[in-house]
Amino acid sequence: MKKVGFLIFVIIAIQSCGVDLDVLEYARKTINLSLVFPENDSDCTEGIIVSDTESELIFEWIDENNNDPYILHLTNISISQTELYESETTEVAIILERGATYSWYVTGKINSSSEIWSFYNEGPGLESTIPFPATAISPVSGASISQTSITVNLIWKSEDLDNDIVSHDLYFGEAKDPELFGTDIIETRFDDIPVEAGKTYYWKIVTKDSVGNESTSTIFFFSVGL
């Protein structure tokens, strides 16, 4: 297999009222190669990923008359660019741009041709990671704060590889499984929560990202001295 070393820019305009019937009949008789893959009008996901921007696809067709060598005509519709690939067999591997729409057909020697098919070569999928569970910064879990404290500022740390954290929910109270205390908190802190001396408080954070992923921290606790 070798790639023919030139590019062809193709613009095809078809007007039904101006097509010669003899030409159509000739074209019909010469369509004797059957395309197999990639399928017509398909969203192709079967390619081998080469990079973030490219994938390799194996084009396949059938020819009962063995009219090799073949020329595969491949047009990147997105940029109106056509390239030709020569093959001695009825398949050829081609590296394509991901996220682009293509049309293709195959010709052989002695007036043999296929239909023209088109497909979309799927681009990179949307990937999203779940936020890491939040960690307590202040008070650290298990801490004992001053008995003179009448309020507490809860501070935590939250991280996400996608950097798309949008908000947090705070659960807080004297129960070991605390109830919801605040929702859709943008900052990584919640200030001036009333507390009383001699009591133990429990809290946890639910971290939410822009695509709906959530993570829940462990339950932290602290006590207020007597």
C-alpha positions in Angstrom: 0.0 0.0 0.0 1.3 3.5 -0.8 -0.2 6.9 -0.6 -0.4 8.7 -3.9 1.7 11.8 -3.5 -0.7 14.5 -4.4 -3.9 16.2 -3.1 -7.1 16.9 -5.1 -9.6 19.5 -4.0 -13.0 18.3 -5.1 -16.3 20.2 -5.5 -19.1 18.1 -6.9 -22.4 19.9 -8.0 -25.2 17.7 -9.1 -28.2 19.1 -10.8 -30.8 16.5 -11.6 -32.2 18.4 -14.6 -28.8 18.6 -16.2 -27.5 15.0 -15.9 -27.1 13.1 -19.2 -29.0 9.8 -18.9 -26.3 8.0 -20.9 -23.7 9.1 -18.3 -25.9 7.9 -15.5 -26.3 4.5 -17.1 -22.6 4.2 -17.7 -21.9 5.1 -14.0 -24.4 2.5 -12.9 -22.7 -0.3 -14.8 -19.3 0.6 -13.5 -20.3 0.5 -9.9 -19.1 -3.0 -9.2 -17.0 -2.6 -6.1 -18.9 -3.0 -2.8 -17.8 -0.9 0.2 -17.9 -2.6 3.6 -16.3 -0.4 6.2 -16.6 2.3 7.5 -20.3 2.1 7.0 -22.3 4.8 5.2 -23.7 7.6 7.3 -22.2 6.2 10.4 -20.6 7.6 13.6 -17.4 5.6 13.5 -15.9 4.7 16.9 -13.8 1.6 15.9 -10.6 3.3 15.0 -7.3 2.7 16.9 -6.4 5.9 18.8 -3.0 7.2 17.7 -3.1 10.5 19.5 -5.5 13.1 20.8 -6.1 14.3 17.3 -5.7 11.2 15.1 -6.9 7.6 14.8 -6.2 4.7 12.4 -9.0 3.1 10.5 -9.0 0.1 8.2 -11.1 0.7 5.1 -12.6 -2.5 3.6 -14.4 -3.3 0.3 -15.4 -6.3 -1.8 -14.4 -6.9 -5.5 -15.5 -10.2 -7.1 -13.6 -9.3 -10.3 -10.2 -8.8 -8.8 -9.7 -5.4 -10.5 -6.6 -4.5 -8.5 -4.7 -2.4 -8.0 -7.3 -0.1 -6.3 -7.3 3.6 -5.6 -9.2 4.7 -2.5 -10.4 8.3 -2.8 -10.8 9.9 0.6 -12.2 13.4 1.2 -12.0 15.2 4.4 -15.2 17.1 4.0 -14.4 19.4 6.9 -11.6 21.0 4.9 -12.6 19.9 1.4 -9.4 18.0 0.8 -9.1 14.7 -1.1 -6.2 12.3 -0.9 -5.7 9.1 -2.9 -4.4 5.8 -1.5 -3.2 2.8 -3.6 -3.7 -0.8 -2.4 -3.1 -4.2 -4.0 -5.7 -5.7 -1.6 -9.3 -4.9 -0.7 -8.4 -3.0 2.5 -6.1 -0.2 3.5 -5.2 1.3 6.9 -5.3 5.1 7.0 -4.6 7.6 9.8 -7.5 10.1 10.0 -8.2 13.3 11.8 -10.5 12.7 14.8 -13.7 14.7 14.9 -13.9 15.1 11.2 -16.4 14.0 8.5 -15.2 12.0 5.5 -16.5 10.7 2.2 -14.8 7.8 0.3 -15.1 5.6 -2.7 -12.8 3.0 -4.4 -11.9 2.6 -8.1 -10.1 -0.3 -9.7 -8.6 -0.8 -13.2 -10.9 -1.3 -16.2 -13.9 0.9 -15.4 -14.6 -0.4 -11.9 -15.9 1.9 -9.1 -17.9 1.8 -5.9 -20.6 4.1 -4.5 -19.6 7.1 -2.5 -20.0 6.7 1.3 -19.6 9.1 4.1 -19.0 8.8 7.8 -18.0 10.8 10.9 -14.7 9.8 12.6 -15.5 10.3 16.2 -13.3 12.7 18.1 -12.0 12.5 21.7 -14.8 11.6 24.1 -15.7 13.8 27.0 -14.0 12.5 30.1 -14.5 13.7 33.6 -12.9 12.6 36.9 -14.7 12.6 40.2 -13.5 15.1 42.7 -11.2 13.8 45.5 -13.0 13.6 48.9 -12.5 16.8 50.8 -10.0 16.9 53.7 -10.4 18.8 57.0 -8.0 21.8 57.4 -9.5 23.4 60.5 -10.3 22.2 62.9 -8.4 19.0 62.1 -10.4 15.9 62.8 -10.2 14.9 66.5 -9.1 18.4 67.6 -10.2 20.1 70.8 -10.9 23.8 70.4 -10.9 26.4 73.2 -13.7 26.3 75.7 -14.1 30.1 75.2 -15.1 29.6 71.6 -18.7 30.4 70.8 -18.4 29.9 67.1 -16.2 27.9 64.8 -14.9 28.4 61.2 -14.9 25.1 59.2 -12.2 25.1 56.5 -11.5 22.2 54.1 -9.5 21.4 51.0 -11.1 19.9 47.8 -9.4 19.0 44.6 -10.4 17.7 41.2 -8.0 16.7 38.3 -10.5 18.5 35.9 -10.4 21.6 38.0 -14.2 21.9 37.6 -15.4 21.9 41.2 -18.5 24.1 41.4 -19.8 23.9 45.0 -20.0 22.0 48.2 -22.6 20.8 50.6 -21.9 20.9 54.4 -23.3 18.4 56.8 -22.9 19.4 60.5 -24.2 18.7 63.9 -23.9 16.7 67.2 -25.1 13.4 65.6 -22.4 11.1 64.4 -24.2 11.1 61.0 -24.7 14.9 60.7 -27.6 16.5 58.9 -27.4 18.9 56.0 -26.3 22.3 57.2 -25.5 24.3 54.1 -25.8 23.7 50.3 -24.0 25.0 47.2 -21.2 26.6 49.1 -18.7 28.0 46.6 -15.8 28.6 49.0 -13.9 25.9 50.9 -15.0 27.3 54.3 -18.0 28.1 56.3 -17.6 30.7 59.1 -19.3 31.5 62.4 -21.1 28.3 63.2 -22.4 28.4 66.8 -20.9 25.8 69.2 -21.1 25.2 72.9 -18.5 24.2 75.5 -18.3 20.5 76.4 -19.9 19.2 73.2 -18.6 17.2 70.3 -19.5 18.1 66.7 -19.4 16.1 63.5 -19.1 17.3 59.9 -18.5 16.2 56.4 -18.3 17.7 52.9 -19.9 16.6 49.6 -17.9 18.1 46.7 -19.6 18.6 43.4 -18.2 19.3 39.9 -19.6 20.8 36.7 -20.9 17.6 35.1 -22.7 16.2 38.2 -19.9 14.1 39.8 -19.8 14.1 43.6 -17.6 12.8 46.3 -18.2 12.6 50.0 -15.6 13.1 52.6 -15.2 11.0 55.8 -16.9 12.3 58.8 -14.7 14.7 60.8 -15.2 15.6 64.4 -14.0 18.1 67.0 -14.8 18.9 70.6 -15.2 22.1 72.5 -13.3 22.2 75.8 -15.0 22.6 79.2 
